[in-house]
Amino acid sequence: MYGPGSGFISLKARYRGYPAGYARIAINGDRAELADVQVYCRPGHWSRWPPFYYRSVNYRERGIGTRLLDKVLDICQAQGVSWLEGKMHGDVDQLTRWYGRHGFRIGPGNEIHREILV
């Protein structure tokens, strides 16, 4: 359904100057596929820049994913998309609540979909 003629859009989020996550969508006419919404959560690592210190990276629970999803919905509405769909991967229980709060319906096989008023 989403092939080479589709419009692929990738959004990147930053938090205090650091990469914090991304969202990707593929638009094909009045339908779009939410390919991914990812907010970074990594175990500790040494920073690459001075001062060198050991730090963990967790940008979740700060509204970054919500802002990314809001931007995705804005783009879809501006492009005339009336239907957004995708599939949940990861902590399905938490994602079910999160997508539900944002107006998505959950289908079989962890599929998500939402109608967008244009």
C-alpha positions in Angstrom: 0.0 0.0 0.0 2.8 2.4 0.8 5.3 2.1 -2.0 7.9 4.2 -3.9 5.3 6.8 -4.8 4.5 7.5 -1.2 5.5 10.6 0.7 7.9 9.5 3.4 8.4 12.0 6.3 10.7 11.7 9.2 10.6 14.0 12.2 13.4 14.3 14.8 13.0 15.4 18.4 15.7 17.1 20.5 15.8 17.7 24.2 18.2 20.2 25.6 20.2 19.9 22.4 20.4 16.1 22.4 18.6 13.7 20.0 15.6 12.5 22.0 13.5 10.5 19.5 11.8 10.4 16.1 8.6 9.7 14.2 8.2 8.4 10.6 5.1 8.4 8.4 4.3 7.3 4.9 1.6 9.3 3.1 -0.3 7.8 0.1 -3.2 9.9 -0.9 -5.8 10.3 1.8 -4.2 7.4 3.9 -1.0 7.3 5.9 1.0 4.7 7.8 2.5 5.6 11.1 5.7 3.7 10.7 7.3 4.5 14.0 7.3 6.8 17.0 10.4 6.3 19.2 11.5 8.1 22.3 15.0 7.2 23.4 15.7 5.2 26.5 19.3 3.8 26.7 21.3 2.3 29.5 24.3 4.3 30.8 27.2 5.2 28.6 30.2 7.5 28.6 29.5 10.9 27.1 31.4 11.7 23.9 32.1 15.3 24.8 33.8 16.9 27.8 33.1 16.7 30.6 33.3 13.0 30.2 31.0 11.3 32.5 28.8 8.2 32.7 25.2 9.0 31.9 22.0 7.2 31.2 19.5 8.5 28.6 15.8 8.4 29.3 13.7 10.9 27.5 10.4 9.0 28.1 7.6 10.5 30.2 8.5 14.0 29.2 5.8 14.6 26.5 8.3 14.2 23.7 6.3 11.3 22.1 3.1 13.2 22.4 4.6 16.3 20.7 5.9 14.1 17.9 2.5 12.4 17.5 0.8 15.8 17.5 3.1 17.0 14.8 2.4 13.8 12.8 -1.4 14.6 13.0 -0.8 18.2 12.0 1.2 17.1 8.9 -1.5 14.5 8.0 -4.2 17.1 8.3 -2.3 19.6 6.2 -1.7 16.9 3.5 -5.4 16.0 3.4 -5.0 12.6 5.1 -8.2 11.2 6.5 -7.0 7.9 7.9 -3.8 7.1 9.9 -2.9 3.5 10.7 0.0 1.6 12.1 1.1 -1.3 14.4 2.3 -1.2 18.0 5.6 -2.8 19.0 7.1 -2.9 22.5 5.2 -2.5 25.7 1.8 -3.1 24.2 -0.1 -2.4 27.5 1.5 1.0 27.9 1.2 1.8 24.2 -2.5 0.8 24.2 -3.2 3.4 26.9 -1.0 6.0 25.2 -2.6 5.7 21.8 -6.0 5.4 23.3 -5.5 8.8 25.0 -4.7 10.2 21.6 -7.9 9.0 19.9 -6.6 5.8 18.3 -8.6 2.6 18.2 -6.8 -0.6 18.8 -7.5 -3.5 16.4 -6.5 -7.2 16.3 -2.8 -7.9 16.0 -1.9 -4.6 17.9 -3.0 -2.6 14.9 -3.9 1.1 15.5 -5.9 3.4 13.5 -7.5 6.9 13.7 -9.7 9.0 11.5 -8.4 12.5 10.9 -10.9 15.3 10.3 -9.7 17.3 7.3 
